[in-house]
Amino acid sequence: MMRAPRKTALTLCVATALLATACTSRGGPPLESDDGSSEATGTVEPPPDAPPLEPLPEAIPAELQPYYEQELSWSDCGGGYECGTLTVPLDYENPGGGDIDLRVTRSAATNPDQRIGALLMNPGGPGASAVDFTQSSAEYIFPSEVLARYDMAAIDPRGTGGSQPVECLDGPAMDEYTLTDRTPDDEAEEEELLAAFDEFATACAENSGEDLLSHISTIETARDMDVFRAVLGDDQLHYLGFSYGTKLGAVYAGLYPQNVGRLVLDAAVDPRLPTLYTDREQSGGFETAFRSFAEDCTSSFPDCPLGSEGADDASSRLSAFFEQVDAEPLPTGEDRQLTESLATTGVANALYAEFLWPDLRQALSSAINDGDGAGLLSLADDYNERGPDGSYGSSNFAFPAISCLDSPAGNADVAELETTIGSFEDASPTFGRDFAWATLLCAAWPVEPTGEPVSIAAEGAADILVVGTLRDPATPYAWAEGLADQLSSGILLSYDGDGHGAYGGNSPCVDSAVDRYLLENISPEDGTTCS
């Protein structure tokens, strides 16, 4: 699925290709078309039943006791934080078969006399560094009252950040990879795209090793979090996860319901959904977000580059622009051109947060009216974590590596894709075809998936607060409904707004409800909606 841009506070969620998508939903609420009729974006048939995730035994096995009882050596790493290294088994089913070291961090509660515990954070991805995110963002996300009563803490999931990150292509090779046409028009372009997937997957295996690629699943990371909880000296895990981080938190609750403290899962993922459903429904989420942007642009700005006739006309204009760029890439003022794939990535990136809409209007205006692709290229580079020196962030590699391990590919080959691509285009006329072809990256992956979609009840867990945004592009609102419904103690808090994720400054109502839950352990009424 598509990840969130670095400019936002979050790095949310789950997918699998050149346009590395994030999390998904069942399409969100129906949209109003220009003629007033409703049009749904999402799957047309219900997903298959998912088996339940069974909790692990409460007693810690003897072979894992040394990991739970380890004492960390902490050192100052700036900004009031300490950093350390947590050692865990590479394979929990074979603890004697080797270890992996994970980067962790913590900062002390500012009022230790009223300390509740450590509050772990994860920004999503999968693939984002939780340590970097916590150190840079915690003081802006939480009010002083929360910082006073919780230690801020984080662990970089295995394969990410400072925890033996997955490595694949170098900068020049990634530049070529991001240029690849993701909506092939003929057999030659199809072969080029499939070859790019093969090259990417092979490079990941060669540069990371199949041992690592086989042991970076969400379940293994959830088990790492329980070791970290014990090492920090807490009986319960308190946690805030965004996007993919909600899946990680839900899996933790399913494995260790007795250890659940105060869990906030914002921009929620439904772990029951197979990859095909999440990718298709996420395309519908981006369609929803684009239409919200387009309605604002066409009705509020006389110089909107997508016209003044509403979302339907704007969608047609954007699709026509993509076709033009596919035929003739735009100059950007440097030695790189804006291709269709980069233009699509740039547009999608700006749909993650409403505060990026002015940037998108300006970038589209420059591209459509002036033939200048620099603005959209900048948005695409931001999403792809491409630095000025041409290097790329490692989350580009961890994202598909974790996603492809967690669940089988959405489509196994081109023949299967041809039977499903129409449903993607129905869900999203603007982005559906791109998302459909992206499903084939996992089909080329060098290691077999070890996970599958699961239903998580977490029987016996304390209240778990699930937050969903009605027009979230990357994790459709229906996913939050689905997660809250399957959790035995799930409480749904909804935000009638735009963007990926709600907590942390988007809505005083949401912030107040989450803060009260964290500080007083009082949940909002299930089904509460904030604006």
PAKEDO-124385 format. One record per residue (C-alpha): residue number from 1; chain; residue in one letter; x, y, z. Coordinates in nm, 3 decimals. Example, Ala and Ser with C-alpha at 12.3 -4.5 7.8 and 13.67 -1.06 7.14 Angstrom:
REC  resi  chain  resn     east    north       up
REC     1      A     A    1.230   -0.450    0.780
REC     2      A     S    1.367   -0.106    0.714
END
This chain:
REC  resi  chain  resn     east    north       up
REC     1      A     M    0.000    0.000    0.000
REC     2      A     M    0.103    0.352   -0.023
REC     3      A     R    0.315    0.496    0.252
REC     4      A     A    0.260    0.846    0.384
REC     5      A     P    0.491    1.128    0.282
REC     6      A     R    0.776    1.231    0.507
REC     7      A     K    0.636    1.584    0.536
REC     8      A     T    0.345    1.459    0.740
REC     9      A     A    0.368    1.352    1.101
REC    10      A     L    0.290    0.995    1.002
REC    11      A     T    0.441    0.739    0.771
REC    12      A     L    0.132    0.523    0.752
REC    13      A     C    0.064    0.170    0.608
REC    14      A     V    0.068   -0.163    0.349
REC    15      A     A    0.112   -0.260   -0.040
REC    16      A     T    0.357   -0.400   -0.283
REC    17      A     A    0.508   -0.228   -0.588
REC    18      A     L    0.675    0.057   -0.770
REC    19      A     L    0.406    0.280   -0.627
REC    20      A     A    0.455    0.122   -0.287
REC    21      A     T    0.111    0.151   -0.149
REC    22      A     A    0.011    0.157    0.216
REC    23      A     C   -0.299    0.037    0.395
REC    24      A     T   -0.649   -0.025    0.266
REC    25      A     S   -1.022   -0.028    0.359
REC    26      A     R   -1.346   -0.143    0.212
REC    27      A     G   -1.374    0.174    0.014
REC    28      A     G   -1.509    0.413    0.277
REC    29      A     P   -1.846    0.586    0.268
REC    30      A     P   -2.019    0.639   -0.066
REC    31      A     L   -1.925    0.947   -0.263
REC    32      A     E   -2.168    1.193   -0.411
REC    33      A     S   -2.122    1.231   -0.786
REC    34      A     D   -2.196    1.553   -0.968
REC    35      A     D   -2.553    1.450   -1.042
REC    36      A     G   -2.621    1.375   -0.675
REC    37      A     S   -2.621    0.997   -0.707
REC    38      A     S   -2.408    0.776   -0.487
REC    39      A     E   -2.114    0.583   -0.622
REC    40      A     A   -1.928    0.336   -0.405
REC    41      A     T   -1.557    0.269   -0.440
REC    42      A     G   -1.442   -0.067   -0.310
REC    43      A     T   -1.481   -0.438   -0.354
REC    44      A     V   -1.808   -0.578   -0.481
REC    45      A     E   -1.790   -0.914   -0.311
REC    46      A     P   -1.712   -0.994    0.054
REC    47      A     P   -1.362   -1.124    0.131
REC    48      A     P   -1.316   -1.487    0.229
REC    49      A     D   -1.327   -1.581    0.596
REC    50      A     A   -0.992   -1.546    0.774
REC    51      A     P   -0.877   -1.792    1.040
REC    52      A     P   -0.845   -1.660    1.396
REC    53      A     L   -0.509   -1.553    1.533
REC    54      A     E   -0.455   -1.769    1.838
REC    55      A     P   -0.285   -1.620    2.146
REC    56      A     L    0.052   -1.751    2.255
REC    57      A     P    0.083   -1.933    2.590
REC    58      A     E    0.112   -1.689    2.880
REC    59      A     A    0.413   -1.869    3.026
REC    60      A     I    0.741   -1.761    2.864
REC    61      A     P    0.923   -2.069    2.727
REC    62      A     A    1.251   -2.147    2.900
REC    63      A     E    1.451   -2.096    2.581
REC    64      A     L    1.319   -1.740    2.553
REC    65      A     Q    1.377   -1.642    2.917
REC    66      A     P    1.730   -1.504    2.856
REC    67      A     Y    1.591   -1.261    2.599
REC    68      A     Y    1.316   -1.143    2.834
REC    69      A     E    1.563   -1.100    3.120
REC    70      A     Q    1.840   -0.918    2.933
REC    71      A     E    1.964   -0.585    3.064
REC    72      A     L    2.020   -0.318    2.802
REC    73      A     S    2.317   -0.085    2.792
REC    74      A     W    2.171    0.261    2.729
REC    75      A     S    2.362    0.560    2.594
REC    76      A     D    2.266    0.922    2.534
REC    77      A     C    2.162    0.979    2.170
REC    78      A     G    2.044    1.338    2.194
REC    79      A     G    1.719    1.525    2.246
REC    80      A     G    1.658    1.371    2.585
REC    81      A     Y    1.661    1.017    2.443
REC    82      A     E    1.871    0.714    2.522
REC    83      A     C    1.942    0.445    2.264
REC    84      A     G    2.028    0.081    2.301
REC    85      A     T    2.032   -0.257    2.131
REC    86      A     L    1.777   -0.527    2.202
REC    87      A     T    1.875   -0.883    2.112
REC    88      A     V    1.601   -1.125    2.001
REC    89      A     P    1.597   -1.458    1.818
REC    90      A     L    1.599   -1.435    1.440
REC    91      A     D    1.352   -1.727    1.440
REC    92      A     Y    1.129   -1.767    1.744
REC    93      A     E    1.059   -2.125    1.644
REC    94      A     N    1.434   -2.197    1.660
REC    95      A     P    1.580   -1.962    1.925
REC    96      A     G    1.917   -2.135    1.912
REC    97      A     G    1.956   -2.069    1.541
REC    98      A     G    2.092   -1.716    1.568
REC    99      A     D    1.994   -1.369    1.689
REC   100      A     I    1.914   -1.029    1.543
REC   101      A     D    1.994   -0.696    1.709
REC   102      A     L    1.727   -0.425    1.709
REC   103      A     R    1.768   -0.054    1.771
REC   104      A     V    1.555    0.081    2.056
REC   105      A     T    1.510    0.418    2.224
REC   106      A     R    1.343    0.574    2.527
REC   107      A     S    1.301    0.905    2.707
REC   108      A     A    1.185    0.943    3.064
REC   109      A     A    0.845    1.074    3.167
REC   110      A     T    0.881    1.436    3.278
REC   111      A     N    0.681    1.362    3.596
REC   112      A     P    0.819    1.023    3.706
REC   113      A     D    0.614    1.025    4.028
REC   114      A     Q    0.297    0.986    3.820
REC   115      A     R    0.448    0.759    3.553
REC   116      A     I    0.199    0.519    3.391
REC   117      A     G    0.458    0.327    3.188
REC   118      A     A    0.639    0.332    2.856
REC   119      A     L    0.434    0.431    2.551
REC   120      A     L    0.566    0.261    2.236
REC   121      A     M    0.506    0.423    1.899
REC   122      A     N    0.509    0.296    1.542
REC   123      A     P    0.445    0.527    1.241
REC   124      A     G    0.359    0.254    0.992
REC   125      A     G    0.497    0.174    0.652
REC   126      A     P    0.570   -0.106    0.688
REC   127      A     G    0.933   -0.005    0.681
REC   128      A     A    0.948    0.329    0.861
REC   129      A     S    1.187    0.380    1.151
REC   130      A     A    0.989    0.395    1.474
REC   131      A     V    1.296    0.523    1.659
REC   132      A     D    1.350    0.819    1.425
REC   133      A     F    0.979    0.897    1.423
REC   134      A     T    0.948    0.894    1.802
REC   135      A     Q    1.256    1.105    1.860
REC   136      A     S    1.150    1.367    1.603
REC   137      A     S    0.773    1.373    1.651
REC   138      A     A    0.661    1.268    2.000
REC   139      A     E    0.686    1.619    2.146
REC   140      A     Y    0.469    1.755    1.864
REC   141      A     I    0.209    1.478    1.866
REC   142      A     F    0.145    1.450    2.239
REC   143      A     P    0.045    1.723    2.486
REC   144      A     S    0.269    1.787    2.785
REC   145      A     E    0.032    1.594    3.012
REC   146      A     V    0.097    1.270    2.820
REC   147      A     L    0.472    1.333    2.802
REC   148      A     A    0.468    1.388    3.178
REC   149      A     R    0.323    1.046    3.256
REC   150      A     Y    0.474    0.819    2.993
REC   151      A     D    0.824    0.728    2.891
REC   152      A     M    0.838    0.765    2.515
REC   153      A     A    0.978    0.445    2.363
REC   154      A     A    1.022    0.276    2.027
REC   155      A     I    1.178   -0.020    1.858
REC   156      A     D    1.283   -0.025    1.494
REC   157      A     P    1.109   -0.332    1.349
REC   158      A     R    1.345   -0.596    1.216
REC   159      A     G    1.451   -0.512    0.862
REC   160      A     T    1.399   -0.137    0.910
REC   161      A     G    1.584    0.170    1.036
REC   162      A     G    1.871    0.063    1.263
REC   163      A     S    1.754   -0.299    1.290
REC   164      A     Q    1.943   -0.468    1.007
REC   165      A     P    1.754   -0.282    0.733
REC   166      A     V    1.664   -0.457    0.409
REC   167      A     E    1.885   -0.348    0.121
REC   168      A     C    1.800   -0.378   -0.248
REC   169      A     L    1.890   -0.135   -0.530
REC   170      A     D    2.139    0.152   -0.522
REC   171      A     G    2.040    0.511   -0.610
REC   172      A     P    2.090    0.502   -0.989
REC   173      A     A    1.911    0.167   -1.014
REC   174      A     M    1.623    0.302   -0.804
REC   175      A     D    1.598    0.603   -1.036
REC   176      A     E    1.546    0.362   -1.325
REC   177      A     Y    1.301    0.152   -1.123
REC   178      A     T    1.080    0.451   -1.037
REC   179      A     L    1.069    0.548   -1.405
REC   180      A     T    0.923    0.213   -1.513
REC   181      A     D    0.578    0.244   -1.668
REC   182      A     R    0.332    0.097   -1.417
REC   183      A     T    0.036    0.102   -1.656
REC   184      A     P    0.172   -0.090   -1.955
REC   185      A     D   -0.003   -0.034   -2.288
REC   186      A     D    0.143   -0.324   -2.486
REC   187      A     E    0.331   -0.651   -2.448
REC   188      A     A    0.673   -0.486   -2.460
REC   189      A     E    0.586   -0.254   -2.171
REC   190      A     E    0.439   -0.546   -1.977
REC   191      A     E    0.764   -0.738   -2.015
REC   192      A     E    0.963   -0.433   -1.907
REC   193      A     L    0.753   -0.395   -1.591
REC   194      A     L    0.779   -0.765   -1.501
REC   195      A     A    1.154   -0.752   -1.559
REC   196      A     A    1.178   -0.453   -1.323
REC   197      A     F    0.994   -0.649   -1.053
REC   198      A     D    1.228   -0.945   -1.103
REC   199      A     E    1.537   -0.724   -1.086
REC   200      A     F    1.416   -0.553   -0.769
REC   201      A     A    1.332   -0.881   -0.593
REC   202      A     T    1.660   -1.044   -0.696
REC   203      A     A    1.859   -0.747   -0.567
REC   204      A     C    1.680   -0.766   -0.231
REC   205      A     A    1.773   -1.133   -0.197
REC   206      A     E    2.135   -1.075   -0.299
REC   207      A     N    2.193   -0.769   -0.081
REC   208      A     S    1.988   -0.865    0.225
REC   209      A     G    2.002   -1.245    0.232
REC   210      A     E    1.708   -1.480    0.235
REC   211      A     D    1.755   -1.554    0.608
REC   212      A     L    1.667   -1.195    0.691
REC   213      A     L    1.392   -1.171    0.430
REC   214      A     S    1.231   -1.483    0.578
REC   215      A     H    1.213   -1.341    0.932
REC   216      A     I    1.081   -0.984    0.920
REC   217      A     S    0.712   -1.064    0.950
REC   218      A     T    0.462   -0.864    1.153
REC   219      A     I    0.411   -1.154    1.394
REC   220      A     E    0.785   -1.172    1.464
REC   221      A     T    0.801   -0.795    1.522
REC   222      A     A    0.503   -0.817    1.758
REC   223      A     R    0.692   -1.081    1.956
REC   224      A     D    0.994   -0.850    1.965
REC   225      A     M    0.771   -0.579    2.116
REC   226      A     D    0.674   -0.812    2.399
REC   227      A     V    1.040   -0.878    2.478
REC   228      A     F    1.100   -0.501    2.480
REC   229      A     R    0.799   -0.448    2.711
REC   230      A     A    0.945   -0.691    2.963
REC   231      A     V    1.296   -0.545    2.937
REC   232      A     L    1.151   -0.199    3.007
REC   233      A     G    0.998   -0.343    3.324
REC   234      A     D    0.630   -0.298    3.233
REC   235      A     D    0.359   -0.556    3.292
REC   236      A     Q    0.144   -0.411    3.015
REC   237      A     L    0.219   -0.267    2.672
REC   238      A     H    0.093    0.086    2.605
REC   239      A     Y    0.109    0.170    2.237
REC   240      A     L    0.020    0.420    1.964
REC   241      A     G    0.032    0.285    1.609
REC   242      A     F   -0.053    0.458    1.283
REC   243      A     S   -0.152    0.286    0.957
REC   244      A     Y    0.049   -0.038    0.926
REC   245      A     G    0.134    0.024    1.292
REC   246      A     T   -0.230   -0.056    1.369
REC   247      A     K   -0.185   -0.401    1.219
REC   248      A     L    0.125   -0.448    1.431
REC   249      A     G   -0.063   -0.338    1.743
REC   250      A     A   -0.362   -0.559    1.665
REC   251      A     V   -0.139   -0.862    1.607
REC   252      A     Y    0.031   -0.791    1.940
REC   253      A     A   -0.309   -0.782    2.111
REC   254      A     G   -0.406   -1.110    1.945
REC   255      A     L   -0.088   -1.284    2.060
REC   256      A     Y   -0.072   -1.132    2.409
REC   257      A     P   -0.422   -1.016    2.513
REC   258      A     Q   -0.328   -1.043    2.880
REC   259      A     N   -0.049   -0.788    2.831
REC   260      A     V   -0.259   -0.522    2.655
REC   261      A     G   -0.253   -0.186    2.827
REC   262      A     R   -0.377    0.128    2.650
REC   263      A     L   -0.361    0.071    2.274
REC   264      A     V   -0.449    0.341    2.020
REC   265      A     L   -0.473    0.221    1.659
REC   266      A     D   -0.513    0.520    1.423
REC   267      A     A   -0.571    0.488    1.044
REC   268      A     A   -0.658    0.127    1.099
REC   269      A     V   -0.587   -0.177    0.882
REC   270      A     D   -0.822   -0.477    0.874
REC   271      A     P   -0.595   -0.784    0.909
REC   272      A     R   -0.864   -1.015    0.771
REC   273      A     L   -0.833   -0.884    0.416
REC   274      A     P   -0.620   -1.063    0.153
REC   275      A     T   -0.367   -0.861   -0.045
REC   276      A     L   -0.592   -0.842   -0.351
REC   277      A     Y   -0.865   -0.679   -0.145
REC   278      A     T   -0.640   -0.437    0.038
REC   279      A     D   -0.467   -0.319   -0.278
REC   280      A     R   -0.794   -0.280   -0.468
REC   281      A     E   -0.970   -0.107   -0.182
REC   282      A     Q   -0.676    0.120   -0.123
REC   283      A     S   -0.703    0.234   -0.481
REC   284      A     G   -1.064    0.323   -0.397
REC   285      A     G   -0.939    0.514   -0.092
REC   286      A     F   -0.711    0.725   -0.309
REC   287      A     E   -0.999    0.785   -0.549
REC   288      A     T   -1.208    0.909   -0.257
REC   289      A     A   -0.926    1.137   -0.144
REC   290      A     F   -0.868    1.270   -0.495
REC   291      A     R   -1.235    1.352   -0.541
REC   292      A     S   -1.233    1.541   -0.212
REC   293      A     F   -0.931    1.740   -0.331
REC   294      A     A   -1.090    1.793   -0.672
REC   295      A     E   -1.418    1.921   -0.531
REC   296      A     D   -1.227    2.172   -0.321
REC   297      A     C   -1.001    2.276   -0.608
REC   298      A     T   -1.272    2.316   -0.872
REC   299      A     S   -1.521    2.494   -0.645
REC   300      A     S   -1.290    2.721   -0.447
REC   301      A     F   -1.011    2.824   -0.683
REC   302      A     P   -1.090    2.995   -1.016
REC   303      A     D   -0.745    2.902   -1.145
REC   304      A     C   -0.775    2.533   -1.052
REC   305      A     P   -0.571    2.342   -1.312
REC   306      A     L   -0.841    2.073   -1.324
REC   307      A     G   -1.116    2.310   -1.434
REC   308      A     S   -1.431    2.422   -1.258
REC   309      A     E   -1.684    2.151   -1.339
REC   310      A     G   -1.652    1.924   -1.036
REC   311      A     A   -1.481    1.597   -0.948
REC   312      A     D   -1.594    1.390   -1.248
REC   313      A     D   -1.455    1.639   -1.498
REC   314      A     A   -1.140    1.685   -1.287
REC   315      A     S   -1.081    1.310   -1.289
REC   316      A     S   -1.109    1.302   -1.669
REC   317      A     R   -0.868    1.593   -1.699
REC   318      A     L   -0.614    1.429   -1.469
REC   319      A     S   -0.635    1.100   -1.659
REC   320      A     A   -0.580    1.287   -1.985
REC   321      A     F   -0.278    1.461   -1.832
REC   322      A     F   -0.132    1.124   -1.726
REC   323      A     E   -0.178    0.995   -2.082
REC   324      A     Q    0.001    1.300   -2.222
REC   325      A     V    0.295    1.257   -1.984
REC   326      A     D    0.307    0.888   -2.070
REC   327      A     A    0.349    0.980   -2.436
REC   328      A     E    0.586    1.272   -2.376
REC   329      A     P    0.753    1.317   -2.033
REC   330      A     L    0.789    1.672   -1.904
REC   331      A     P    1.115    1.856   -1.834
REC   332      A     T    1.189    1.936   -1.471
REC   333      A     G    1.484    2.174   -1.491
REC   334      A     E    1.732    1.898   -1.416
REC   335      A     D    1.855    1.587   -1.591
REC   336      A     R    1.546    1.389   -1.487
REC   337      A     Q    1.209    1.400   -1.660
REC   338      A     L    0.860    1.365   -1.515
REC   339      A     T    0.714    1.038   -1.642
REC   340      A     E    0.361    0.910   -1.593
REC   341      A     S    0.471    0.688   -1.304
REC   342      A     L    0.642    0.977   -1.123
REC   343      A     A    0.348    1.209   -1.190
REC   344      A     T    0.106    0.955   -1.043
REC   345      A     T    0.327    0.912   -0.736
REC   346      A     G    0.347    1.288   -0.688
REC   347      A     V   -0.030    1.331   -0.703
REC   348      A     A   -0.093    1.038   -0.469
REC   349      A     N    0.164    1.166   -0.221
REC   350      A     A   -0.018    1.498   -0.179
REC   351      A     L   -0.347    1.320   -0.105
REC   352      A     Y   -0.213    1.192    0.228
REC   353      A     A   -0.268    1.524    0.404
REC   354      A     E   -0.497    1.819    0.337
REC   355      A     F   -0.217    2.066    0.409
REC   356      A     L   -0.042    1.936    0.094
REC   357      A     W   -0.334    2.030   -0.133
REC   358      A     P   -0.194    2.379   -0.213
REC   359      A     D    0.134    2.214   -0.318
REC   360      A     L   -0.058    1.978   -0.543
REC   361      A     R   -0.260    2.259   -0.704
REC   362      A     Q    0.059    2.451   -0.779
REC   363      A     A    0.242    2.143   -0.909
REC   364      A     L   -0.047    2.047   -1.136
REC   365      A     S   -0.082    2.404   -1.260
REC   366      A     S    0.286    2.421   -1.353
REC   367      A     A    0.272    2.082   -1.523
REC   368      A     I   -0.057    2.120   -1.710
REC   369      A     N   -0.039    2.490   -1.799
REC   370      A     D    0.336    2.547   -1.830
REC   371      A     G    0.477    2.205   -1.916
REC   372      A     D    0.701    2.214   -1.607
REC   373      A     G    0.718    1.886   -1.415
REC   374      A     A    0.944    2.005   -1.130
REC   375      A     G    0.668    2.038   -0.870
REC   376      A     L    0.525    1.691   -0.923
REC   377      A     L    0.876    1.544   -0.934
REC   378      A     S    0.949    1.703   -0.596
REC   379      A     L    0.631    1.549   -0.451
REC   380      A     A    0.726    1.210   -0.598
REC   381      A     D    1.080    1.233   -0.458
REC   382      A     D    0.939    1.318   -0.117
REC   383      A     Y    0.721    1.009   -0.128
REC   384      A     N    1.006    0.790   -0.256
REC   385      A     E    1.245    0.928    0.010
REC   386      A     R    1.492    1.031   -0.259
REC   387      A     G    1.756    1.264   -0.122
REC   388      A     P    1.931    1.548   -0.310
REC   389      A     D    2.232    1.319   -0.353
REC   390      A     G    2.023    1.058   -0.535
REC   391      A     S    2.009    0.810   -0.247
REC   392      A     Y    1.684    0.645   -0.135
REC   393      A     G    1.552    0.563    0.211
REC   394      A     S    1.554    0.198    0.312
REC   395      A     S    1.178    0.194    0.374
REC   396      A     N    1.143    0.157   -0.005
REC   397      A     F    1.290   -0.190    0.043
REC   398      A     A    1.147   -0.294    0.380
REC   399      A     F    0.796   -0.205    0.265
REC   400      A     P    0.756   -0.477    0.000
REC   401      A     A    0.977   -0.719    0.194
REC   402      A     I    0.746   -0.716    0.497
REC   403      A     S    0.427   -0.697    0.292
REC   404      A     C    0.518   -0.988    0.065
REC   405      A     L    0.615   -1.202    0.365
REC   406      A     D    0.295   -1.128    0.555
REC   407      A     S    0.049   -1.238    0.286
REC   408      A     P    0.045   -1.413   -0.054
REC   409      A     A    0.055   -1.199   -0.369
REC   410      A     G   -0.271   -1.046   -0.486
REC   411      A     N   -0.222   -1.182   -0.839
REC   412      A     A    0.008   -1.470   -0.923
REC   413      A     D    0.069   -1.376   -1.288
REC   414      A     V   -0.051   -1.161   -1.577
REC   415      A     A   -0.328   -1.405   -1.670
REC   416      A     E   -0.474   -1.379   -1.320
REC   417      A     L   -0.430   -1.002   -1.320
REC   418      A     E   -0.636   -0.974   -1.638
REC   419      A     T   -0.932   -1.125   -1.453
REC   420      A     T   -0.913   -0.868   -1.170
REC   421      A     I   -0.791   -0.545   -1.330
REC   422      A     G   -1.145   -0.439   -1.422
REC   423      A     S   -1.247   -0.437   -1.055
REC   424      A     F   -0.949   -0.212   -0.976
REC   425      A     E   -1.054    0.030   -1.249
REC   426      A     D   -1.410    0.025   -1.116
REC   427      A     A   -1.281    0.107   -0.766
REC   428      A     S   -1.056    0.384   -0.897
REC   429      A     P   -1.069    0.517   -1.252
REC   430      A     T   -0.771    0.736   -1.168
REC   431      A     F   -0.535    0.500   -0.984
REC   432      A     G   -0.684    0.151   -1.021
REC   433      A     R   -0.476    0.027   -1.314
REC   434      A     D   -0.154    0.133   -1.140
REC   435      A     F   -0.252   -0.048   -0.822
REC   436      A     A   -0.354   -0.361   -1.012
REC   437      A     W   -0.016   -0.404   -1.183
REC   438      A     A    0.158   -0.337   -0.850
REC   439      A     T    0.016   -0.664   -0.715
REC   440      A     L    0.265   -0.860   -0.926
REC   441      A     L    0.574   -0.754   -0.732
REC   442      A     C    0.503   -1.007   -0.458
REC   443      A     A    0.460   -1.275   -0.724
REC   444      A     A    0.829   -1.222   -0.806
REC   445      A     W    0.942   -1.220   -0.442
REC   446      A     P    1.239   -1.451   -0.361
REC   447      A     V    1.097   -1.600   -0.038
REC   448      A     E    0.762   -1.763    0.022
REC   449      A     P    0.510   -1.581    0.243
REC   450      A     T    0.490   -1.707    0.598
REC   451      A     G    0.176   -1.518    0.696
REC   452      A     E   -0.187   -1.504    0.592
REC   453      A     P   -0.488   -1.285    0.661
REC   454      A     V   -0.619   -1.343    1.013
REC   455      A     S   -0.913   -1.241    1.227
REC   456      A     I   -0.811   -1.093    1.562
REC   457      A     A   -1.043   -1.106    1.861
REC   458      A     A   -0.788   -1.059    2.145
REC   459      A     E   -1.034   -1.202    2.396
REC   460      A     G   -0.974   -1.070    2.745
REC   461      A     A   -0.780   -0.761    2.636
REC   462      A     A   -0.855   -0.421    2.788
REC   463      A     D   -1.034   -0.163    2.573
REC   464      A     I   -0.850   -0.097    2.244
REC   465      A     L   -0.919    0.239    2.082
REC   466      A     V   -0.949    0.221    1.701
REC   467      A     V   -0.951    0.551    1.509
REC   468      A     G   -1.068    0.587    1.148
REC   469      A     T   -1.089    0.887    0.913
REC   470      A     L   -1.384    0.891    0.673
REC   471      A     R   -1.183    1.004    0.369
REC   472      A     D   -0.849    0.846    0.444
REC   473      A     P   -0.669    0.768    0.114
REC   474      A     A   -0.441    0.488    0.230
REC   475      A     T   -0.650    0.307    0.492
REC   476      A     P   -1.015    0.328    0.391
REC   477      A     Y   -1.255    0.401    0.673
REC   478      A     A   -1.425    0.062    0.649
REC   479      A     W   -1.101   -0.097    0.768
REC   480      A     A   -1.132    0.086    1.099
REC   481      A     E   -1.490   -0.036    1.126
REC   482      A     G   -1.376   -0.388    1.049
REC   483      A     L   -1.092   -0.388    1.300
REC   484      A     A   -1.301   -0.243    1.582
REC   485      A     D   -1.576   -0.495    1.508
REC   486      A     Q   -1.352   -0.803    1.522
REC   487      A     L   -1.166   -0.699    1.837
REC   488      A     S   -1.362   -0.820    2.139
REC   489      A     S   -1.281   -0.495    2.322
REC   490      A     G   -1.256   -0.263    2.021
REC   491      A     I   -1.388    0.094    2.057
REC   492      A     L   -1.439    0.287    1.731
REC   493      A     L   -1.367    0.659    1.720
REC   494      A     S   -1.436    0.820    1.379
REC   495      A     Y   -1.310    1.145    1.229
REC   496      A     D   -1.522    1.312    0.961
REC   497      A     G   -1.228    1.457    0.772
REC   498      A     D   -0.956    1.411    0.512
REC   499      A     G   -0.604    1.275    0.527
REC   500      A     H   -0.420    0.976    0.662
REC   501      A     G   -0.453    0.954    1.038
REC   502      A     A   -0.652    1.171    1.279
REC   503      A     Y   -0.468    1.205    1.611
REC   504      A     G   -0.207    1.472    1.664
REC   505      A     G   -0.356    1.806    1.563
REC   506      A     N   -0.621    1.737    1.300
REC   507      A     S   -0.921    1.737    1.532
REC   508      A     P   -0.942    1.873    1.890
REC   509      A     C   -1.226    1.626    1.947
REC   510      A     V   -1.013    1.326    1.847
REC   511      A     D   -0.713    1.455    2.040
REC   512      A     S   -0.919    1.507    2.355
REC   513      A     A   -1.070    1.157    2.339
REC   514      A     V   -0.734    0.988    2.282
REC   515      A     D   -0.560    1.191    2.552
REC   516      A     R   -0.830    1.107    2.805
REC   517      A     Y   -0.797    0.738    2.720
REC   518      A     L   -0.418    0.750    2.760
REC   519      A     L   -0.421    0.954    3.081
REC   520      A     E   -0.735    0.834    3.261
REC   521      A     N   -0.798    0.497    3.092
REC   522      A     I   -1.148    0.617    3.000
REC   523      A     S   -1.266    0.519    2.651
REC   524      A     P   -1.500    0.734    2.441
REC   525      A     E   -1.840    0.588    2.367
REC   526      A     D   -1.813    0.330    2.091
REC   527      A     G   -1.920    0.486    1.761
REC   528      A     T   -1.833    0.846    1.854
REC   529      A     T   -1.775    1.068    1.548
REC   530      A     C   -1.559    1.382    1.560
REC   531      A     S   -1.527    1.659    1.304
END
